[in-house]
C-alpha cells in the first residue's frame, strides 16, 4: 500500500509542529523546510485545521501550532482521514472487473488494509517524534 502525498505531508507537518520551540512557523516556512510546494502544504494545513489538529493564526505573531488533539491524535485515524475508506483496488469503476461476483481477492485486500490501519491506530504524533526523529526534526527546523 502506498500513501497519498497529502497523507505523507500531513504526517510530516504534524511531526514538524510537534517539536516547535519558540515562535510558531508559518505555512511557507514549514513548506520550505520540508522542500515541498507551498500550495500543497497550504491545502494540507487547511485540512489539518479542519480536523482540529492544527491551529493557524494569520498576521503579525501568527503561525502554525499543534493543538493538544493534534499531539495525541491517532496516526491510524489521521491516515484514514486523508486516504479515505475506499478499497485498495477499484473493482466497480468505469470498467467493472469481470471477476467481481466470485472474487476473494477484494476481501483479502480490504482485510490487509484494515490491518495496516490497525497497526497505526495506537501510535500518536507524540509517539513518532521521539529520538532520533525529534532531534532530527529540530535540526531541520533550525535550518529553515
Phi and psi in radians as a Rosetta constraint file:
Dihedral C 1 N 2 CA 2 C 2 CIRCULARHARMONIC -2.074 0.35
Dihedral N 2 CA 2 C 2 N 3 CIRCULARHARMONIC 2.297 0.35
Dihedral C 2 N 3 CA 3 C 3 CIRCULARHARMONIC -1.350 0.35
Dihedral N 3 CA 3 C 3 N 4 CIRCULARHARMONIC 2.593 0.35
Dihedral C 3 N 4 CA 4 C 4 CIRCULARHARMONIC -1.136 0.35
Dihedral N 4 CA 4 C 4 N 5 CIRCULARHARMONIC 2.689 0.35
Dihedral C 4 N 5 CA 5 C 5 CIRCULARHARMONIC -1.045 0.35
Dihedral N 5 CA 5 C 5 N 6 CIRCULARHARMONIC -0.627 0.35
Dihedral C 5 N 6 CA 6 C 6 CIRCULARHARMONIC -1.144 0.35
Dihedral N 6 CA 6 C 6 N 7 CIRCULARHARMONIC -0.629 0.35
Dihedral C 6 N 7 CA 7 C 7 CIRCULARHARMONIC -1.156 0.35
Dihedral N 7 CA 7 C 7 N 8 CIRCULARHARMONIC -0.821 0.35
Dihedral C 7 N 8 CA 8 C 8 CIRCULARHARMONIC -1.021 0.35
Dihedral N 8 CA 8 C 8 N 9 CIRCULARHARMONIC -0.801 0.35
Dihedral C 8 N 9 CA 9 C 9 CIRCULARHARMONIC -1.141 0.35
Dihedral N 9 CA 9 C 9 N 10 CIRCULARHARMONIC -0.703 0.35
Dihedral C 9 N 10 CA 10 C 10 CIRCULARHARMONIC -1.049 0.35
Dihedral N 10 CA 10 C 10 N 11 CIRCULARHARMONIC -0.771 0.35
Dihedral C 10 N 11 CA 11 C 11 CIRCULARHARMONIC -1.104 0.35
Dihedral N 11 CA 11 C 11 N 12 CIRCULARHARMONIC -0.738 0.35
Dihedral C 11 N 12 CA 12 C 12 CIRCULARHARMONIC -1.186 0.35
Dihedral N 12 CA 12 C 12 N 13 CIRCULARHARMONIC -0.646 0.35
Dihedral C 12 N 13 CA 13 C 13 CIRCULARHARMONIC -1.105 0.35
Dihedral N 13 CA 13 C 13 N 14 CIRCULARHARMONIC -0.818 0.35
Dihedral C 13 N 14 CA 14 C 14 CIRCULARHARMONIC -1.078 0.35
Dihedral N 14 CA 14 C 14 N 15 CIRCULARHARMONIC -0.747 0.35
Dihedral C 14 N 15 CA 15 C 15 CIRCULARHARMONIC -1.100 0.35
Dihedral N 15 CA 15 C 15 N 16 CIRCULARHARMONIC -0.744 0.35
Dihedral C 15 N 16 CA 16 C 16 CIRCULARHARMONIC -1.082 0.35
Dihedral N 16 CA 16 C 16 N 17 CIRCULARHARMONIC -0.771 0.35
Dihedral C 16 N 17 CA 17 C 17 CIRCULARHARMONIC -1.236 0.35
Dihedral N 17 CA 17 C 17 N 18 CIRCULARHARMONIC -0.459 0.35
Dihedral C 17 N 18 CA 18 C 18 CIRCULARHARMONIC -1.195 0.35
Dihedral N 18 CA 18 C 18 N 19 CIRCULARHARMONIC -0.347 0.35
Dihedral C 18 N 19 CA 19 C 19 CIRCULARHARMONIC -1.870 0.35
Dihedral N 19 CA 19 C 19 N 20 CIRCULARHARMONIC 0.124 0.35
Dihedral C 19 N 20 CA 20 C 20 CIRCULARHARMONIC -1.090 0.35
Dihedral N 20 CA 20 C 20 N 21 CIRCULARHARMONIC 2.298 0.35
Dihedral C 20 N 21 CA 21 C 21 CIRCULARHARMONIC -2.198 0.35
Dihedral N 21 CA 21 C 21 N 22 CIRCULARHARMONIC 2.417 0.35
Dihedral C 21 N 22 CA 22 C 22 CIRCULARHARMONIC 1.531 0.35
Dihedral N 22 CA 22 C 22 N 23 CIRCULARHARMONIC -2.464 0.35
Dihedral C 22 N 23 CA 23 C 23 CIRCULARHARMONIC -1.264 0.35
Dihedral N 23 CA 23 C 23 N 24 CIRCULARHARMONIC 2.636 0.35
Dihedral C 23 N 24 CA 24 C 24 CIRCULARHARMONIC -1.326 0.35
Dihedral N 24 CA 24 C 24 N 25 CIRCULARHARMONIC 2.313 0.35
Dihedral C 24 N 25 CA 25 C 25 CIRCULARHARMONIC -1.306 0.35
Dihedral N 25 CA 25 C 25 N 26 CIRCULARHARMONIC 2.704 0.35
Dihedral C 25 N 26 CA 26 C 26 CIRCULARHARMONIC -1.493 0.35
Dihedral N 26 CA 26 C 26 N 27 CIRCULARHARMONIC 2.914 0.35
Dihedral C 26 N 27 CA 27 C 27 CIRCULARHARMONIC -1.027 0.35
Dihedral N 27 CA 27 C 27 N 28 CIRCULARHARMONIC -0.726 0.35
Dihedral C 27 N 28 CA 28 C 28 CIRCULARHARMONIC -1.080 0.35
Dihedral N 28 CA 28 C 28 N 29 CIRCULARHARMONIC -0.747 0.35
Dihedral C 28 N 29 CA 29 C 29 CIRCULARHARMONIC -1.127 0.35
Dihedral N 29 CA 29 C 29 N 30 CIRCULARHARMONIC -0.696 0.35
Dihedral C 29 N 30 CA 30 C 30 CIRCULARHARMONIC -1.116 0.35
Dihedral N 30 CA 30 C 30 N 31 CIRCULARHARMONIC -0.787 0.35
Dihedral C 30 N 31 CA 31 C 31 CIRCULARHARMONIC -1.060 0.35
Dihedral N 31 CA 31 C 31 N 32 CIRCULARHARMONIC -0.812 0.35
Dihedral C 31 N 32 CA 32 C 32 CIRCULARHARMONIC -1.122 0.35
Dihedral N 32 CA 32 C 32 N 33 CIRCULARHARMONIC -0.713 0.35
Dihedral C 32 N 33 CA 33 C 33 CIRCULARHARMONIC -1.119 0.35
Dihedral N 33 CA 33 C 33 N 34 CIRCULARHARMONIC -0.510 0.35
Dihedral C 33 N 34 CA 34 C 34 CIRCULARHARMONIC -1.745 0.35
Dihedral N 34 CA 34 C 34 N 35 CIRCULARHARMONIC 0.010 0.35
Dihedral C 34 N 35 CA 35 C 35 CIRCULARHARMONIC 0.983 0.35
Dihedral N 35 CA 35 C 35 N 36 CIRCULARHARMONIC 0.866 0.35
Dihedral C 35 N 36 CA 36 C 36 CIRCULARHARMONIC -2.242 0.35
Dihedral N 36 CA 36 C 36 N 37 CIRCULARHARMONIC 2.729 0.35
Dihedral C 36 N 37 CA 37 C 37 CIRCULARHARMONIC -1.061 0.35
Dihedral N 37 CA 37 C 37 N 38 CIRCULARHARMONIC 2.438 0.35
Dihedral C 37 N 38 CA 38 C 38 CIRCULARHARMONIC -1.024 0.35
Dihedral N 38 CA 38 C 38 N 39 CIRCULARHARMONIC -0.744 0.35
Dihedral C 38 N 39 CA 39 C 39 CIRCULARHARMONIC -1.069 0.35
Dihedral N 39 CA 39 C 39 N 40 CIRCULARHARMONIC -0.704 0.35
Dihedral C 39 N 40 CA 40 C 40 CIRCULARHARMONIC -1.153 0.35
Dihedral N 40 CA 40 C 40 N 41 CIRCULARHARMONIC -0.753 0.35
Dihedral C 40 N 41 CA 41 C 41 CIRCULARHARMONIC -1.110 0.35
Dihedral N 41 CA 41 C 41 N 42 CIRCULARHARMONIC -0.724 0.35
Dihedral C 41 N 42 CA 42 C 42 CIRCULARHARMONIC -1.076 0.35
Dihedral N 42 CA 42 C 42 N 43 CIRCULARHARMONIC -0.712 0.35
Dihedral C 42 N 43 CA 43 C 43 CIRCULARHARMONIC -1.125 0.35
Dihedral N 43 CA 43 C 43 N 44 CIRCULARHARMONIC -0.747 0.35
Dihedral C 43 N 44 CA 44 C 44 CIRCULARHARMONIC -1.157 0.35
Dihedral N 44 CA 44 C 44 N 45 CIRCULARHARMONIC -0.761 0.35
Dihedral C 44 N 45 CA 45 C 45 CIRCULARHARMONIC -1.070 0.35
Dihedral N 45 CA 45 C 45 N 46 CIRCULARHARMONIC -0.707 0.35
Dihedral C 45 N 46 CA 46 C 46 CIRCULARHARMONIC -1.061 0.35
Dihedral N 46 CA 46 C 46 N 47 CIRCULARHARMONIC -0.732 0.35
Dihedral C 46 N 47 CA 47 C 47 CIRCULARHARMONIC -1.190 0.35
Dihedral N 47 CA 47 C 47 N 48 CIRCULARHARMONIC -0.710 0.35
Dihedral C 47 N 48 CA 48 C 48 CIRCULARHARMONIC -1.114 0.35
Dihedral N 48 CA 48 C 48 N 49 CIRCULARHARMONIC -0.629 0.35
Dihedral C 48 N 49 CA 49 C 49 CIRCULARHARMONIC -1.176 0.35
Dihedral N 49 CA 49 C 49 N 50 CIRCULARHARMONIC -0.761 0.35
Dihedral C 49 N 50 CA 50 C 50 CIRCULARHARMONIC -1.036 0.35
Dihedral N 50 CA 50 C 50 N 51 CIRCULARHARMONIC -0.639 0.35
Dihedral C 50 N 51 CA 51 C 51 CIRCULARHARMONIC -1.358 0.35
Dihedral N 51 CA 51 C 51 N 52 CIRCULARHARMONIC -0.115 0.35
Dihedral C 51 N 52 CA 52 C 52 CIRCULARHARMONIC 1.432 0.35
Dihedral N 52 CA 52 C 52 N 53 CIRCULARHARMONIC 0.290 0.35
Dihedral C 52 N 53 CA 53 C 53 CIRCULARHARMONIC -1.666 0.35
Dihedral N 53 CA 53 C 53 N 54 CIRCULARHARMONIC -0.396 0.35
Dihedral C 53 N 54 CA 54 C 54 CIRCULARHARMONIC -2.285 0.35
Dihedral N 54 CA 54 C 54 N 55 CIRCULARHARMONIC 2.474 0.35
Dihedral C 54 N 55 CA 55 C 55 CIRCULARHARMONIC -1.855 0.35
Dihedral N 55 CA 55 C 55 N 56 CIRCULARHARMONIC 2.199 0.35
Dihedral C 55 N 56 CA 56 C 56 CIRCULARHARMONIC -2.078 0.35
Dihedral N 56 CA 56 C 56 N 57 CIRCULARHARMONIC 2.125 0.35
Dihedral C 56 N 57 CA 57 C 57 CIRCULARHARMONIC -2.006 0.35
Dihedral N 57 CA 57 C 57 N 58 CIRCULARHARMONIC 2.379 0.35
Dihedral C 57 N 58 CA 58 C 58 CIRCULARHARMONIC -1.629 0.35
Dihedral N 58 CA 58 C 58 N 59 CIRCULARHARMONIC 2.867 0.35
Dihedral C 58 N 59 CA 59 C 59 CIRCULARHARMONIC 1.413 0.35
Dihedral N 59 CA 59 C 59 N 60 CIRCULARHARMONIC -2.981 0.35
Dihedral C 59 N 60 CA 60 C 60 CIRCULARHARMONIC -1.027 0.35
Dihedral N 60 CA 60 C 60 N 61 CIRCULARHARMONIC 2.276 0.35
Dihedral C 60 N 61 CA 61 C 61 CIRCULARHARMONIC 1.353 0.35
Dihedral N 61 CA 61 C 61 N 62 CIRCULARHARMONIC 0.133 0.35
Dihedral C 61 N 62 CA 62 C 62 CIRCULARHARMONIC -1.445 0.35
Dihedral N 62 CA 62 C 62 N 63 CIRCULARHARMONIC -2.970 0.35
Dihedral C 62 N 63 CA 63 C 63 CIRCULARHARMONIC 2.470 0.35
Dihedral N 63 CA 63 C 63 N 64 CIRCULARHARMONIC -2.965 0.35
Dihedral C 63 N 64 CA 64 C 64 CIRCULARHARMONIC -1.876 0.35
Dihedral N 64 CA 64 C 64 N 65 CIRCULARHARMONIC 2.502 0.35
Dihedral C 64 N 65 CA 65 C 65 CIRCULARHARMONIC -2.542 0.35
Dihedral N 65 CA 65 C 65 N 66 CIRCULARHARMONIC 2.657 0.35
Dihedral C 65 N 66 CA 66 C 66 CIRCULARHARMONIC -1.443 0.35
Dihedral N 66 CA 66 C 66 N 67 CIRCULARHARMONIC 2.324 0.35
Dihedral C 66 N 67 CA 67 C 67 CIRCULARHARMONIC -1.406 0.35
Dihedral N 67 CA 67 C 67 N 68 CIRCULARHARMONIC 2.923 0.35
Dihedral C 67 N 68 CA 68 C 68 CIRCULARHARMONIC -1.070 0.35
Dihedral N 68 CA 68 C 68 N 69 CIRCULARHARMONIC -0.676 0.35
Dihedral C 68 N 69 CA 69 C 69 CIRCULARHARMONIC -1.070 0.35
Dihedral N 69 CA 69 C 69 N 70 CIRCULARHARMONIC -0.654 0.35
Dihedral C 69 N 70 CA 70 C 70 CIRCULARHARMONIC -1.163 0.35
Dihedral N 70 CA 70 C 70 N 71 CIRCULARHARMONIC -0.635 0.35
Dihedral C 70 N 71 CA 71 C 71 CIRCULARHARMONIC -1.185 0.35
Dihedral N 71 CA 71 C 71 N 72 CIRCULARHARMONIC -0.617 0.35
Dihedral C 71 N 72 CA 72 C 72 CIRCULARHARMONIC -1.799 0.35
Dihedral N 72 CA 72 C 72 N 73 CIRCULARHARMONIC 0.114 0.35
Dihedral C 72 N 73 CA 73 C 73 CIRCULARHARMONIC -1.106 0.35
Dihedral N 73 CA 73 C 73 N 74 CIRCULARHARMONIC 2.486 0.35
Dihedral C 73 N 74 CA 74 C 74 CIRCULARHARMONIC -1.255 0.35
Dihedral N 74 CA 74 C 74 N 75 CIRCULARHARMONIC 2.272 0.35
Dihedral C 74 N 75 CA 75 C 75 CIRCULARHARMONIC -1.104 0.35
Dihedral N 75 CA 75 C 75 N 76 CIRCULARHARMONIC -0.659 0.35
Dihedral C 75 N 76 CA 76 C 76 CIRCULARHARMONIC -1.071 0.35
Dihedral N 76 CA 76 C 76 N 77 CIRCULARHARMONIC -0.761 0.35
Dihedral C 76 N 77 CA 77 C 77 CIRCULARHARMONIC -1.101 0.35
Dihedral N 77 CA 77 C 77 N 78 CIRCULARHARMONIC -0.735 0.35
Dihedral C 77 N 78 CA 78 C 78 CIRCULARHARMONIC -1.105 0.35
Dihedral N 78 CA 78 C 78 N 79 CIRCULARHARMONIC -0.800 0.35
Dihedral C 78 N 79 CA 79 C 79 CIRCULARHARMONIC -1.084 0.35
Dihedral N 79 CA 79 C 79 N 80 CIRCULARHARMONIC -0.744 0.35
Dihedral C 79 N 80 CA 80 C 80 CIRCULARHARMONIC -1.038 0.35
Dihedral N 80 CA 80 C 80 N 81 CIRCULARHARMONIC -0.727 0.35
Dihedral C 80 N 81 CA 81 C 81 CIRCULARHARMONIC -1.059 0.35
Dihedral N 81 CA 81 C 81 N 82 CIRCULARHARMONIC -0.741 0.35
Dihedral C 81 N 82 CA 82 C 82 CIRCULARHARMONIC -1.442 0.35
Dihedral N 82 CA 82 C 82 N 83 CIRCULARHARMONIC -0.594 0.35
Dihedral C 82 N 83 CA 83 C 83 CIRCULARHARMONIC -1.432 0.35
Dihedral N 83 CA 83 C 83 N 84 CIRCULARHARMONIC -0.426 0.35
Dihedral C 83 N 84 CA 84 C 84 CIRCULARHARMONIC 1.428 0.35
Dihedral N 84 CA 84 C 84 N 85 CIRCULARHARMONIC 3.033 0.35
Dihedral C 84 N 85 CA 85 C 85 CIRCULARHARMONIC -1.902 0.35
Dihedral N 85 CA 85 C 85 N 86 CIRCULARHARMONIC 0.425 0.35
Dihedral C 85 N 86 CA 86 C 86 CIRCULARHARMONIC -1.287 0.35
Dihedral N 86 CA 86 C 86 N 87 CIRCULARHARMONIC 2.903 0.35
Dihedral C 86 N 87 CA 87 C 87 CIRCULARHARMONIC -1.230 0.35
Dihedral N 87 CA 87 C 87 N 88 CIRCULARHARMONIC 2.743 0.35
Dihedral C 87 N 88 CA 88 C 88 CIRCULARHARMONIC -1.115 0.35
Dihedral N 88 CA 88 C 88 N 89 CIRCULARHARMONIC -0.659 0.35
Dihedral C 88 N 89 CA 89 C 89 CIRCULARHARMONIC -2.081 0.35
Dihedral N 89 CA 89 C 89 N 90 CIRCULARHARMONIC 2.642 0.35
Dihedral C 89 N 90 CA 90 C 90 CIRCULARHARMONIC -1.708 0.35
Dihedral N 90 CA 90 C 90 N 91 CIRCULARHARMONIC 1.651 0.35
Dihedral C 90 N 91 CA 91 C 91 CIRCULARHARMONIC -1.447 0.35
Dihedral N 91 CA 91 C 91 N 92 CIRCULARHARMONIC -0.272 0.35
Dihedral C 91 N 92 CA 92 C 92 CIRCULARHARMONIC -2.150 0.35
Dihedral N 92 CA 92 C 92 N 93 CIRCULARHARMONIC 0.468 0.35
Dihedral C 92 N 93 CA 93 C 93 CIRCULARHARMONIC -1.231 0.35
Dihedral N 93 CA 93 C 93 N 94 CIRCULARHARMONIC -2.654 0.35
Dihedral C 93 N 94 CA 94 C 94 CIRCULARHARMONIC -1.011 0.35
Dihedral N 94 CA 94 C 94 N 95 CIRCULARHARMONIC -0.652 0.35
Dihedral C 94 N 95 CA 95 C 95 CIRCULARHARMONIC -2.118 0.35
Dihedral N 95 CA 95 C 95 N 96 CIRCULARHARMONIC 1.614 0.35
Dihedral C 95 N 96 CA 96 C 96 CIRCULARHARMONIC -1.010 0.35
Dihedral N 96 CA 96 C 96 N 97 CIRCULARHARMONIC 2.533 0.35
Dihedral C 96 N 97 CA 97 C 97 CIRCULARHARMONIC -1.185 0.35
Dihedral N 97 CA 97 C 97 N 98 CIRCULARHARMONIC 2.283 0.35
Dihedral C 97 N 98 CA 98 C 98 CIRCULARHARMONIC -1.186 0.35
Dihedral N 98 CA 98 C 98 N 99 CIRCULARHARMONIC -0.286 0.35
Dihedral C 98 N 99 CA 99 C 99 CIRCULARHARMONIC -1.501 0.35
Dihedral N 99 CA 99 C 99 N 100 CIRCULARHARMONIC -0.112 0.35
Dihedral C 99 N 100 CA 100 C 100 CIRCULARHARMONIC -0.847 0.35
Dihedral N 100 CA 100 C 100 N 101 CIRCULARHARMONIC -0.796 0.35
Dihedral C 100 N 101 CA 101 C 101 CIRCULARHARMONIC -1.087 0.35
Dihedral N 101 CA 101 C 101 N 102 CIRCULARHARMONIC -0.490 0.35
Dihedral C 101 N 102 CA 102 C 102 CIRCULARHARMONIC -2.214 0.35
Dihedral N 102 CA 102 C 102 N 103 CIRCULARHARMONIC 0.356 0.35
Dihedral C 102 N 103 CA 103 C 103 CIRCULARHARMONIC -1.515 0.35
Dihedral N 103 CA 103 C 103 N 104 CIRCULARHARMONIC 2.342 0.35
Dihedral C 103 N 104 CA 104 C 104 CIRCULARHARMONIC -1.750 0.35
Dihedral N 104 CA 104 C 104 N 105 CIRCULARHARMONIC -0.195 0.35
Dihedral C 104 N 105 CA 105 C 105 CIRCULARHARMONIC -1.150 0.35
Dihedral N 105 CA 105 C 105 N 106 CIRCULARHARMONIC -0.742 0.35
Dihedral C 105 N 106 CA 106 C 106 CIRCULARHARMONIC -0.979 0.35
Dihedral N 106 CA 106 C 106 N 107 CIRCULARHARMONIC -0.793 0.35
Dihedral C 106 N 107 CA 107 C 107 CIRCULARHARMONIC -1.120 0.35
Dihedral N 107 CA 107 C 107 N 108 CIRCULARHARMONIC -0.705 0.35
Dihedral C 107 N 108 CA 108 C 108 CIRCULARHARMONIC -1.155 0.35
Dihedral N 108 CA 108 C 108 N 109 CIRCULARHARMONIC -0.693 0.35
Dihedral C 108 N 109 CA 109 C 109 CIRCULARHARMONIC -1.169 0.35
Dihedral N 109 CA 109 C 109 N 110 CIRCULARHARMONIC -0.667 0.35
Dihedral C 109 N 110 CA 110 C 110 CIRCULARHARMONIC -1.113 0.35
Dihedral N 110 CA 110 C 110 N 111 CIRCULARHARMONIC -0.720 0.35
Dihedral C 110 N 111 CA 111 C 111 CIRCULARHARMONIC -1.111 0.35
Dihedral N 111 CA 111 C 111 N 112 CIRCULARHARMONIC -0.739 0.35
Dihedral C 111 N 112 CA 112 C 112 CIRCULARHARMONIC -1.127 0.35
Dihedral N 112 CA 112 C 112 N 113 CIRCULARHARMONIC -0.697 0.35
Dihedral C 112 N 113 CA 113 C 113 CIRCULARHARMONIC -1.097 0.35
Dihedral N 113 CA 113 C 113 N 114 CIRCULARHARMONIC -0.759 0.35
Dihedral C 113 N 114 CA 114 C 114 CIRCULARHARMONIC -1.142 0.35
Dihedral N 114 CA 114 C 114 N 115 CIRCULARHARMONIC -0.639 0.35
Dihedral C 114 N 115 CA 115 C 115 CIRCULARHARMONIC -1.127 0.35
Dihedral N 115 CA 115 C 115 N 116 CIRCULARHARMONIC -0.659 0.35
Dihedral C 115 N 116 CA 116 C 116 CIRCULARHARMONIC -1.064 0.35
Dihedral N 116 CA 116 C 116 N 117 CIRCULARHARMONIC -0.886 0.35
Dihedral C 116 N 117 CA 117 C 117 CIRCULARHARMONIC -1.089 0.35
Dihedral N 117 CA 117 C 117 N 118 CIRCULARHARMONIC -0.743 0.35
Dihedral C 117 N 118 CA 118 C 118 CIRCULARHARMONIC -1.068 0.35
Dihedral N 118 CA 118 C 118 N 119 CIRCULARHARMONIC -0.608 0.35
Dihedral C 118 N 119 CA 119 C 119 CIRCULARHARMONIC -1.165 0.35
Dihedral N 119 CA 119 C 119 N 120 CIRCULARHARMONIC -0.484 0.35
Dihedral C 119 N 120 CA 120 C 120 CIRCULARHARMONIC -1.572 0.35
Dihedral N 120 CA 120 C 120 N 121 CIRCULARHARMONIC -0.338 0.35
Dihedral C 120 N 121 CA 121 C 121 CIRCULARHARMONIC -0.950 0.35
Dihedral N 121 CA 121 C 121 N 122 CIRCULARHARMONIC -0.785 0.35
Dihedral C 121 N 122 CA 122 C 122 CIRCULARHARMONIC -1.284 0.35
Dihedral N 122 CA 122 C 122 N 123 CIRCULARHARMONIC -0.272 0.35
Dihedral C 122 N 123 CA 123 C 123 CIRCULARHARMONIC -1.385 0.35
Dihedral N 123 CA 123 C 123 N 124 CIRCULARHARMONIC 2.421 0.35
Dihedral C 123 N 124 CA 124 C 124 CIRCULARHARMONIC -1.949 0.35
Dihedral N 124 CA 124 C 124 N 125 CIRCULARHARMONIC 2.920 0.35
Dihedral C 124 N 125 CA 125 C 125 CIRCULARHARMONIC -1.020 0.35
Dihedral N 125 CA 125 C 125 N 126 CIRCULARHARMONIC -0.704 0.35
Dihedral C 125 N 126 CA 126 C 126 CIRCULARHARMONIC -1.054 0.35
Dihedral N 126 CA 126 C 126 N 127 CIRCULARHARMONIC -0.675 0.35
Dihedral C 126 N 127 CA 127 C 127 CIRCULARHARMONIC -1.105 0.35
Dihedral N 127 CA 127 C 127 N 128 CIRCULARHARMONIC -0.620 0.35
Dihedral C 127 N 128 CA 128 C 128 CIRCULARHARMONIC -1.559 0.35
Dihedral N 128 CA 128 C 128 N 129 CIRCULARHARMONIC 0.054 0.35
Dihedral C 128 N 129 CA 129 C 129 CIRCULARHARMONIC -1.884 0.35
Dihedral N 129 CA 129 C 129 N 130 CIRCULARHARMONIC 0.082 0.35
Dihedral C 129 N 130 CA 130 C 130 CIRCULARHARMONIC -1.211 0.35
Dihedral N 130 CA 130 C 130 N 131 CIRCULARHARMONIC 2.837 0.35
Dihedral C 130 N 131 CA 131 C 131 CIRCULARHARMONIC -0.871 0.35
Dihedral N 131 CA 131 C 131 N 132 CIRCULARHARMONIC 2.508 0.35
Dihedral C 131 N 132 CA 132 C 132 CIRCULARHARMONIC -1.545 0.35
Dihedral N 132 CA 132 C 132 N 133 CIRCULARHARMONIC -0.019 0.35
Dihedral C 132 N 133 CA 133 C 133 CIRCULARHARMONIC -1.119 0.35
Dihedral N 133 CA 133 C 133 N 134 CIRCULARHARMONIC -0.838 0.35
Dihedral C 133 N 134 CA 134 C 134 CIRCULARHARMONIC -0.974 0.35
Dihedral N 134 CA 134 C 134 N 135 CIRCULARHARMONIC -0.932 0.35
Dihedral C 134 N 135 CA 135 C 135 CIRCULARHARMONIC -1.043 0.35
Dihedral N 135 CA 135 C 135 N 136 CIRCULARHARMONIC -0.643 0.35
Dihedral C 135 N 136 CA 136 C 136 CIRCULARHARMONIC -1.137 0.35
Dihedral N 136 CA 136 C 136 N 137 CIRCULARHARMONIC -0.743 0.35
Dihedral C 136 N 137 CA 137 C 137 CIRCULARHARMONIC -1.083 0.35
Dihedral N 137 CA 137 C 137 N 138 CIRCULARHARMONIC -0.682 0.35
Dihedral C 137 N 138 CA 138 C 138 CIRCULARHARMONIC -1.097 0.35
Dihedral N 138 CA 138 C 138 N 139 CIRCULARHARMONIC -0.719 0.35
Dihedral C 138 N 139 CA 139 C 139 CIRCULARHARMONIC -1.125 0.35
Dihedral N 139 CA 139 C 139 N 140 CIRCULARHARMONIC -0.757 0.35
Dihedral C 139 N 140 CA 140 C 140 CIRCULARHARMONIC -1.092 0.35
Dihedral N 140 CA 140 C 140 N 141 CIRCULARHARMONIC -0.708 0.35
Dihedral C 140 N 141 CA 141 C 141 CIRCULARHARMONIC -1.099 0.35
Dihedral N 141 CA 141 C 141 N 142 CIRCULARHARMONIC -0.662 0.35
Dihedral C 141 N 142 CA 142 C 142 CIRCULARHARMONIC -1.179 0.35
Dihedral N 142 CA 142 C 142 N 143 CIRCULARHARMONIC -0.585 0.35
Dihedral C 142 N 143 CA 143 C 143 CIRCULARHARMONIC -1.267 0.35
Dihedral N 143 CA 143 C 143 N 144 CIRCULARHARMONIC -0.488 0.35
